[in-house]
Amino acid sequence: MCLHATERAAIKLENTGDLSFFAAQEEHGKKSKGGIKGRKFGGPQPVVQSNRAKVPVKPRNSKTIKQLLGELYADREYLEKLMTDTDFVHSHRNPAVYDLVNSGLNYLDSRSAFWQQQQPMYARKRERELRKWKPAQRKPKKKEGPDPAVLILRCLEEIEDALDVGNAEESLEKAKTCMATVKSYTESELPAKQDIIGQLHGCMGNAFMDLGRLEEARSHFEQDLQIAITQQNLDAKSRAYDNLGRVHAKAGNYHKAVESWTEKLPLSKTALEKTWLYHEIGRCHLEMGNYDDAHDFGEKALAAAHEAKDQVWELNSSVLIAQAEVKMDDLAAAVESFERSQRLAQLSGDKRAEEAIRKALDDLNAKMVQSVNIDSSGEGEAEGEAEGEAEVEGNLNGYEGEAESVTGEGYSDKETREELNDEKE
């Protein structure tokens, strides 16, 4: 409500009501030990008449004062508004009213200063945050059995251990038993129930793959993927696409394997993970006869392996590039790629790979000589090229069994999986 100057002049403020409370508090503060030595607060301060036109300056920002004064901040705002009214400040009709308003304003400022020193605002904010994040106190429940999460974790470890030692049947049976146990719990008892069910589908799919039951493996991997999508679990999606790519590649469905691994690529977190993904996609393209694509993904795999500083995968990727170049009939480039692969094999100490690459180089050089002779005679060109490629591929077959991770069994090895998990973490 806005008051005219004449009305404001007629107002008579008394030191009673709300402000008398602070006077009582001041008397109590003098007796307590919580006061600040060497400084006194409270009580109206004398005002020099010659300085009446001077408006008191806020000691702190308005937000801090509001937090300190609480409901009294509205009173302070009203008093401060009066002190900024030029008609009221320069009025000579009732100087006692001015003195009371000024004293009340100074008193509220002195109180806020005192409270700020007793408990600063940053301390109050910290206490509020602690109360906010502190878990609610609950009455301890009487345990009727082992913690479900601990029990399930133990089951998952047993399932994986059985698979790692080659006992796929036992791993599958343990996974089925664990699945039934998980489904018996409610969501409140086991909050991660759906994620665990998805993981168990993945475990069962791996067991079926080791048993050669690829269609059943694919079915479980697809159920894992659907749960991961529903739960919006990116790590589970990555796992499911990875497993689907493996089962499709093992079944010879290279196109579907490429689709699955292409979906997984954006979910990859490390250069090492991208390395073997690029390599496997390139291997699938090589199997499908897409030699340009196989070469391109081999180059991507080599770059990612170099970024990851992994010589083994640099070697695998370099061999893939060389194989694609042989198929593309770019023999000179293939020789360079094989020579690079041989150097990488020497650096990594892989004697078997080194020997396989040496034989492939010998056969490739022989093929190049044969091509020159065929060009000069013009006879037996197609037959000579086919024989040369077969010899090069034959010399690398033994090496590829270790190098490739899907069309062989390399990726399923526990050591490889643990290495990739360490890179993710």
C-alpha positions as CSV (number, residue, x, y, z in Angstrom):
1,M,0.0,0.0,0.0
2,C,1.4,3.4,-1.0
3,L,1.1,6.3,1.6
4,H,1.1,10.0,0.8
5,A,3.6,12.2,2.5
6,T,1.1,13.7,4.8
7,E,-0.1,10.3,5.9
8,R,3.4,9.1,6.5
9,A,4.2,12.1,8.6
10,A,1.3,11.3,10.9
11,I,2.6,7.8,11.5
12,K,3.9,7.2,14.9
13,L,6.1,4.1,15.3
14,E,6.6,2.6,18.6
15,N,9.4,0.3,19.7
16,T,7.0,-2.5,20.5
17,G,5.7,-5.6,18.7
18,D,8.2,-7.4,16.4
19,L,11.1,-5.2,17.3
20,S,10.7,-5.7,21.0
21,F,11.5,-9.3,20.4
22,F,15.0,-8.4,19.1
23,A,15.5,-6.2,22.2
24,A,14.8,-9.2,24.4
25,Q,17.1,-11.3,22.3
26,E,19.8,-8.7,22.8
27,E,19.5,-8.9,26.5
28,H,19.7,-12.7,26.4
29,G,22.8,-12.5,24.0
30,K,24.7,-10.4,26.6
31,K,24.3,-13.1,29.2
32,S,25.2,-16.0,26.8
33,K,28.7,-17.0,25.8
34,G,27.9,-17.0,22.1
35,G,28.5,-13.3,21.6
36,I,31.4,-11.8,19.7
37,K,34.0,-10.2,21.9
38,G,34.9,-6.6,21.3
39,R,31.7,-5.8,19.4
40,K,28.2,-5.0,20.5
41,F,25.1,-5.3,18.4
42,G,21.6,-4.2,19.1
43,G,19.9,-1.1,20.3
44,P,18.9,1.9,18.2
45,Q,22.0,3.8,17.0
46,P,22.0,7.6,17.3
47,V,21.4,9.5,14.1
48,V,23.2,12.8,13.4
49,Q,20.6,15.2,12.2
50,S,22.9,16.7,9.6
51,N,23.2,13.4,7.8
52,R,19.4,12.7,7.6
53,A,19.5,12.7,3.8
54,K,22.0,9.9,3.7
55,V,20.5,6.5,3.0
56,P,22.0,3.5,4.8
57,V,24.0,1.1,2.5
58,K,23.3,-2.6,2.4
59,P,26.1,-4.5,4.0
60,R,25.4,-7.6,1.9
61,N,23.4,-8.6,-1.2
62,S,19.6,-8.8,-0.8
63,K,19.5,-12.6,-1.3
64,T,21.8,-13.2,1.7
65,I,19.9,-10.8,3.9
66,K,16.6,-12.4,2.9
67,Q,17.9,-15.9,3.8
68,L,19.1,-14.6,7.2
69,L,16.1,-12.6,8.2
70,G,13.4,-14.9,6.9
71,E,9.9,-13.5,7.5
72,L,11.5,-10.2,8.9
73,Y,12.9,-9.4,5.5
74,A,9.5,-8.0,4.4
75,D,9.7,-5.5,7.4
76,R,13.2,-4.5,6.4
77,E,12.1,-4.0,2.8
78,Y,9.3,-1.6,4.0
79,L,11.7,0.4,6.2
80,E,14.2,0.6,3.4
81,K,11.6,1.8,1.0
82,L,10.7,4.6,3.4
83,M,14.4,5.6,3.6
84,T,14.6,5.9,-0.2
85,D,11.5,8.1,-0.3
86,T,12.9,11.7,-0.8
87,D,9.7,13.3,0.5
88,F,9.9,11.4,3.7
89,V,13.7,11.9,4.2
90,H,13.5,15.7,3.7
91,S,10.4,16.2,5.6
92,H,10.9,18.3,8.8
93,R,7.4,17.7,10.2
94,N,8.2,14.6,12.2
95,P,11.9,13.9,12.7
96,A,11.2,11.3,15.4
97,V,9.6,9.0,12.9
98,Y,12.7,9.2,10.6
99,D,14.9,8.3,13.6
100,L,12.8,5.3,14.5
101,V,12.7,4.0,10.9
102,N,16.5,4.5,10.5
103,S,17.2,2.8,13.9
104,G,14.9,-0.2,13.0
105,L,16.7,-0.6,9.7
106,N,20.1,-0.5,11.4
107,Y,19.0,-2.9,14.0
108,L,17.8,-5.5,11.4
109,D,21.1,-5.1,9.6
110,S,23.1,-5.6,12.8
111,R,21.1,-8.8,13.5
112,S,21.7,-10.2,10.1
113,A,25.4,-9.5,10.4
114,F,25.4,-11.3,13.8
115,W,23.6,-14.4,12.4
116,Q,25.9,-14.5,9.4
117,Q,28.9,-14.7,11.7
118,Q,27.3,-17.3,13.9
119,Q,26.5,-19.6,11.0
120,P,27.6,-18.5,7.5
121,M,25.3,-19.1,4.5
122,Y,27.7,-21.6,2.9
123,A,27.5,-23.7,6.1
124,R,23.7,-23.6,6.0
125,K,23.8,-24.6,2.3
126,R,26.1,-27.6,3.1
127,E,23.7,-28.8,5.8
128,R,20.8,-28.6,3.5
129,E,22.6,-30.7,0.9
130,L,23.6,-33.3,3.5
131,R,20.0,-33.6,4.6
132,K,18.9,-33.9,1.0
133,W,21.2,-36.8,0.1
134,K,21.2,-38.6,3.4
135,P,19.2,-41.8,3.0
136,A,16.0,-42.1,5.0
137,Q,16.3,-44.0,8.2
138,R,14.5,-47.3,7.9
139,K,13.8,-50.0,10.4
140,P,16.1,-52.9,9.8
141,K,14.3,-55.9,8.3
142,K,14.8,-59.3,9.6
143,K,16.8,-61.3,7.0
144,E,15.1,-64.5,6.0
145,G,18.0,-65.7,3.7
146,P,21.0,-64.5,1.7
147,D,21.0,-61.2,-0.1
148,P,19.4,-61.8,-3.6
149,A,22.1,-59.7,-5.4
150,V,24.9,-61.6,-3.8
151,L,23.3,-64.9,-4.6
152,I,22.7,-64.0,-8.3
153,L,26.3,-62.7,-8.7
154,R,27.7,-66.0,-7.4
155,C,25.5,-67.9,-9.9
156,L,26.7,-65.7,-12.8
157,E,30.3,-66.3,-11.8
158,E,29.7,-70.1,-11.7
159,I,28.0,-70.0,-15.1
160,E,30.9,-68.2,-16.8
161,D,33.6,-70.3,-15.1
162,A,31.9,-73.5,-16.4
163,L,31.9,-72.1,-19.9
164,D,35.5,-70.9,-19.7
165,V,36.7,-74.5,-18.9
166,G,34.7,-75.9,-21.8
167,N,31.8,-77.3,-19.9
168,A,29.0,-75.8,-21.9
169,E,26.4,-78.3,-20.7
170,E,27.0,-77.5,-17.0
171,S,27.0,-73.7,-17.8
172,L,23.7,-74.1,-19.6
173,E,22.1,-75.9,-16.7
174,K,23.3,-73.4,-14.2
175,A,22.0,-70.6,-16.3
176,K,18.5,-72.2,-16.5
177,T,18.5,-72.7,-12.7
178,C,19.6,-69.1,-12.1
179,M,16.9,-67.8,-14.5
180,A,14.2,-69.6,-12.5
181,T,15.6,-68.1,-9.3
182,V,15.7,-64.6,-10.7
183,K,12.1,-64.8,-11.9
184,S,11.0,-65.8,-8.5
185,Y,12.0,-62.4,-7.0
186,T,9.9,-59.3,-7.2
187,E,11.2,-56.0,-8.7
188,S,11.5,-54.5,-5.2
189,E,13.5,-57.5,-3.9
190,L,15.8,-57.4,-7.0
191,P,15.7,-53.9,-8.7
192,A,18.0,-55.0,-11.6
193,K,15.8,-58.1,-12.3
194,Q,15.3,-57.3,-16.0
195,D,18.9,-56.5,-16.7
196,I,19.9,-59.8,-15.0
197,I,17.4,-61.8,-17.1
198,G,18.9,-60.3,-20.2
199,Q,22.4,-61.2,-19.1
200,L,21.3,-64.8,-18.4
201,H,19.9,-65.0,-22.0
202,G,23.4,-64.0,-23.2
203,C,25.0,-66.7,-21.0
204,M,22.6,-69.3,-22.4
205,G,23.2,-68.2,-25.9
206,N,27.0,-68.6,-25.4
207,A,26.5,-72.1,-24.1
208,F,24.3,-73.0,-27.0
209,M,27.0,-71.6,-29.4
210,D,29.7,-73.8,-27.8
211,L,27.3,-76.8,-28.2
212,G,26.8,-75.9,-31.9
213,R,23.1,-75.2,-31.5
214,L,23.3,-71.9,-33.3
215,E,19.6,-71.3,-33.9
216,E,18.9,-71.6,-30.1
217,A,21.9,-69.3,-29.4
218,R,20.5,-66.7,-31.8
219,S,17.1,-66.8,-30.1
220,H,18.6,-66.1,-26.7
221,F,20.8,-63.3,-28.0
222,E,17.8,-61.6,-29.6
223,Q,15.9,-61.8,-26.3
224,D,18.9,-60.2,-24.6
225,L,18.8,-57.4,-27.2
226,Q,15.0,-56.7,-26.7
227,I,15.4,-56.4,-23.0
228,A,18.4,-54.1,-23.4
229,I,16.4,-51.8,-25.7
230,T,13.4,-51.8,-23.3
231,Q,15.7,-51.0,-20.3
232,Q,17.7,-48.5,-22.3
233,N,20.9,-50.2,-21.2
234,L,23.6,-49.3,-23.7
235,D,26.2,-51.7,-22.3
236,A,23.7,-54.6,-22.6
237,K,22.8,-53.5,-26.2
238,S,26.5,-53.6,-27.1
239,R,26.8,-57.1,-25.6
240,A,23.8,-58.4,-27.5
241,Y,24.8,-56.9,-30.9
242,D,28.3,-58.4,-30.3
243,N,26.9,-61.9,-29.6
244,L,24.4,-61.7,-32.5
245,G,27.3,-60.8,-34.9
246,R,29.3,-63.8,-33.6
247,V,26.5,-66.3,-34.1
248,H,25.6,-65.0,-37.5
249,A,29.2,-65.2,-38.6
250,K,29.6,-68.7,-37.3
251,A,26.5,-69.7,-39.2
252,G,27.9,-68.2,-42.4
253,N,25.3,-65.4,-42.4
254,Y,28.0,-62.7,-43.0
255,H,25.6,-60.0,-44.1
256,K,23.6,-60.2,-40.9
257,A,26.9,-60.3,-38.9
258,V,28.0,-57.1,-40.5
259,E,24.6,-55.5,-39.7
260,S,24.9,-56.5,-36.0
261,W,28.5,-55.3,-35.6
262,T,27.6,-52.0,-37.5
263,E,25.0,-51.4,-34.8
264,K,27.5,-52.0,-32.1
265,L,30.2,-49.7,-33.5
266,P,28.7,-46.4,-32.1
267,L,28.5,-48.1,-28.7
268,S,32.2,-48.9,-28.7
269,K,34.1,-47.1,-26.0
270,T,37.8,-47.8,-26.8
271,A,40.1,-47.9,-29.7
272,L,40.9,-51.6,-29.0
273,E,37.2,-52.5,-29.2
274,K,36.8,-50.7,-32.5
275,T,39.9,-52.5,-33.8
276,W,38.5,-56.0,-33.6
277,L,35.0,-54.8,-34.7
278,Y,36.5,-53.2,-37.9
279,H,38.6,-56.4,-38.4
280,E,35.6,-58.7,-38.1
281,I,33.5,-56.6,-40.4
282,G,36.4,-56.7,-42.9
283,R,36.7,-60.5,-42.6
284,C,33.0,-60.8,-43.3
285,H,33.3,-58.7,-46.4
286,L,36.3,-60.8,-47.5
287,E,34.2,-63.9,-47.2
288,M,31.3,-62.3,-49.2
289,G,33.7,-61.3,-52.0
290,N,33.5,-57.5,-51.2
291,Y,37.2,-57.0,-51.5
292,D,37.2,-53.2,-51.6
293,D,35.1,-53.1,-48.4
294,A,37.3,-55.7,-46.8
295,H,40.4,-53.5,-47.6
296,D,38.7,-50.4,-46.3
297,F,37.8,-52.0,-42.9
298,G,41.3,-53.5,-42.7
299,E,42.7,-50.0,-43.0
300,K,40.3,-48.7,-40.3
301,A,41.2,-51.7,-38.0
302,L,45.0,-50.9,-38.5
303,A,44.5,-47.2,-37.6
304,A,42.5,-48.1,-34.5
305,A,45.1,-50.7,-33.5
306,H,47.8,-48.2,-33.9
307,E,45.9,-45.8,-31.7
308,A,45.4,-48.5,-29.1
309,K,49.1,-49.4,-29.4
310,D,48.3,-53.1,-29.8
311,Q,50.9,-54.8,-32.0
312,V,48.9,-58.1,-32.2
313,W,45.9,-56.4,-33.7
314,E,48.1,-54.3,-36.0
315,L,49.4,-57.6,-37.3
316,N,45.9,-59.1,-37.7
317,S,44.7,-56.0,-39.6
318,S,47.8,-55.8,-41.8
319,V,47.3,-59.5,-42.9
320,L,43.6,-58.7,-43.7
321,I,44.7,-55.8,-45.9
322,A,47.2,-58.0,-47.7
323,Q,44.6,-60.7,-48.3
324,A,42.2,-58.2,-49.7
325,E,44.9,-56.8,-52.0
326,V,45.7,-60.4,-53.3
327,K,42.0,-60.8,-54.1
328,M,41.9,-57.4,-55.8
329,D,44.9,-58.6,-57.8
330,D,47.0,-55.7,-56.5
331,L,50.0,-57.9,-56.0
332,A,52.6,-55.2,-55.5
333,A,50.6,-53.6,-52.7
334,A,50.0,-57.1,-51.2
335,V,53.7,-57.7,-51.1
336,E,54.2,-54.4,-49.2
337,S,51.4,-55.3,-46.7
338,F,52.8,-58.8,-46.1
339,E,56.3,-57.4,-45.5
340,R,54.8,-54.9,-43.0
341,S,52.9,-57.9,-41.4
342,Q,56.2,-59.8,-41.2
343,R,57.9,-57.0,-39.4
344,L,55.0,-56.7,-36.9
345,A,55.2,-60.5,-36.3
346,Q,58.9,-60.2,-35.5
347,L,58.2,-57.3,-33.1
348,S,55.5,-59.2,-31.3
349,G,57.5,-62.4,-31.2
350,D,54.9,-64.5,-33.0
351,K,57.1,-67.1,-34.7
352,R,54.1,-69.0,-36.1
353,A,52.7,-65.9,-37.8
354,E,56.1,-64.9,-39.0
355,E,56.6,-68.3,-40.7
356,A,53.1,-68.3,-42.2
357,I,53.6,-64.8,-43.7
358,R,57.1,-65.8,-45.0
359,K,55.5,-68.7,-47.0
360,A,52.7,-66.4,-48.2
361,L,55.3,-63.9,-49.4
362,D,57.2,-66.7,-51.2
363,D,54.1,-67.9,-53.0
364,L,53.0,-64.3,-53.8
365,N,56.4,-63.6,-55.4
366,A,56.2,-66.8,-57.3
367,K,52.7,-65.8,-58.5
368,M,54.0,-62.5,-59.7
369,V,56.7,-64.2,-61.7
370,Q,54.1,-66.6,-63.1
371,S,51.9,-63.7,-64.1
372,V,54.8,-62.1,-66.0
373,N,55.4,-65.4,-67.9
374,I,51.7,-65.8,-68.6
375,D,51.5,-62.2,-69.9
376,S,54.3,-63.0,-72.3
377,S,52.8,-66.3,-73.5
378,G,49.1,-65.4,-73.1
379,E,48.1,-68.9,-72.0
380,G,46.7,-70.3,-68.8
381,E,46.1,-66.9,-67.2
382,A,42.9,-67.7,-65.2
383,E,44.2,-71.1,-64.0
384,G,47.5,-69.6,-62.9
385,E,45.9,-66.8,-60.9
386,A,43.6,-69.2,-59.1
387,E,46.4,-71.5,-58.2
388,G,48.5,-68.6,-56.9
389,E,45.7,-67.3,-54.7
390,A,45.0,-70.7,-53.3
391,E,48.6,-71.2,-52.3
392,V,48.8,-67.8,-50.5
393,E,45.5,-68.5,-48.7
394,G,46.6,-72.0,-47.8
395,N,49.8,-70.7,-46.1
396,L,47.8,-68.2,-44.0
397,N,45.1,-70.7,-42.9
398,G,47.0,-71.8,-39.8
399,Y,47.8,-68.3,-38.8
400,E,44.2,-67.1,-39.3
401,G,42.9,-69.7,-36.9
402,E,44.6,-67.7,-34.1
403,A,44.3,-64.2,-35.6
404,E,40.6,-64.0,-36.4
405,S,38.2,-63.6,-33.5
406,V,34.8,-64.7,-34.9
407,T,35.0,-66.9,-37.9
408,G,37.5,-68.8,-35.7
409,E,37.2,-69.1,-32.0
410,G,39.6,-66.3,-30.9
411,Y,37.0,-63.9,-29.6
412,S,35.4,-66.4,-27.3
413,D,38.7,-66.8,-25.4
414,K,38.4,-65.6,-21.8
415,E,41.8,-63.7,-22.0
416,T,40.6,-61.7,-25.0
417,R,37.3,-60.7,-23.3
418,E,39.1,-59.7,-20.1
419,E,41.5,-57.6,-22.0
420,L,38.7,-55.7,-23.8
421,N,36.8,-55.3,-20.4
422,D,40.0,-53.8,-18.9
423,E,40.2,-51.3,-21.8
424,K,36.6,-50.3,-21.3
425,E,37.1,-49.6,-17.6
